[in-house]
């Protein structure tokens, strides 16, 4: 840095503005545990909501009292929904639903930041996100 830069008019002003911008929080929404909720892009939201299992999971979790569920709870919800909407005689097997949840849908929701999936206890904690819930409610209607 040139020692005469501080003598130039406006140089300290631009440094002040830059430092003010850097200090401003980028996201003011908070999760229940005080960690910032993720900034979800529309691509992430639409990708997350693109499968019926993930929509059912988020819908179920958003209606639970404590935002918690187990894999067994989700398997029951999805199997019940599929048996009600199934037009063929073949019903979805609970094991097939469980595998799909554990290896595909729950990790995808966890990566998006809308749930926390604990593989050891097989529990899922929902992190509400207003933007996601807005589009989910539109899809549900």
FENNORRA-V554000 format. One record per residue. N is the residue number from 0. PHI is phi as a letter, one per 40 degrees, with the letter a starting at -180 (none if undefined). PSI is psi as a letter, one per 30 degrees, with the letter a starting at -180 (NA if undefined). NEAR is the number of other ideal C-beta (glycine too) atoms within 12 Angstrom. Layout:
BEGIN
n = (N;N)
phi = (PHI;PHI)
psi = (PSI;PSI)
near = (NEAR;NEAR)
END
This chain:
BEGIN
n = (0;1;2;3;4;5;6;7;8;9;10;11;12;13;14;15;16;17;18;19;20;21;22;23;24;25;26;27;28;29;30;31;32;33;34;35;36;37;38;39;40;41;42;43;44;45;46;47;48;49;50;51;52;53;54;55;56;57;58;59;60;61;62;63;64;65;66;67;68;69;70;71;72;73;74;75;76;77;78;79;80;81;82;83;84;85;86;87;88;89;90;91;92;93;94;95;96;97;98;99;100;101;102;103;104;105;106;107;108;109;110;111;112;113;114;115;116;117;118;119;120;121;122;123;124;125;126;127;128;129;130;131;132;133;134;135;136;137;138;139;140)
phi = (none;c;c;c;c;c;c;c;c;g;c;c;c;c;c;c;c;c;c;c;c;c;c;c;c;c;a;c;c;b;c;c;c;g;c;c;c;c;c;c;c;c;c;c;c;c;c;c;c;c;b;c;c;c;c;c;c;c;c;c;c;c;b;c;c;b;g;b;a;b;c;d;d;c;c;c;c;c;c;c;c;c;c;c;b;c;c;c;c;c;c;c;c;d;c;c;c;d;c;c;c;c;b;b;c;c;c;c;c;c;c;c;g;c;b;b;b;c;c;c;c;f;b;b;b;c;b;c;b;d;c;c;c;c;c;c;c;c;c;c;c)
psi = (k;k;f;f;e;f;f;k;k;f;e;e;e;e;e;e;e;e;e;e;e;f;f;k;k;f;k;f;k;k;l;e;g;g;k;k;l;k;j;k;l;e;e;e;e;e;e;e;g;f;k;e;e;e;e;e;e;e;e;e;e;f;f;l;e;g;g;k;l;l;e;e;e;e;e;e;e;e;e;e;e;e;f;e;f;k;f;l;f;k;l;k;k;e;e;e;e;e;e;e;e;e;f;d;e;e;e;e;e;e;e;f;g;f;l;k;j;j;e;e;f;h;l;k;k;k;j;k;j;e;e;e;e;e;e;e;e;e;e;f;NA)
near = (8;8;8;9;13;14;10;14;10;12;17;14;13;15;16;13;14;13;12;11;12;11;10;11;11;12;16;9;21;15;20;16;11;8;14;17;27;28;19;29;16;14;12;23;29;20;20;35;34;19;21;22;33;37;30;34;43;40;28;31;35;26;20;22;10;14;23;23;35;24;32;19;26;37;32;22;31;37;27;19;22;24;19;13;14;15;9;9;7;10;18;27;16;21;13;19;32;25;18;28;39;26;17;20;35;39;21;26;41;27;19;33;29;41;38;28;33;17;15;7;14;20;24;36;27;36;31;26;33;18;26;38;26;19;28;33;17;14;21;17;8)
END
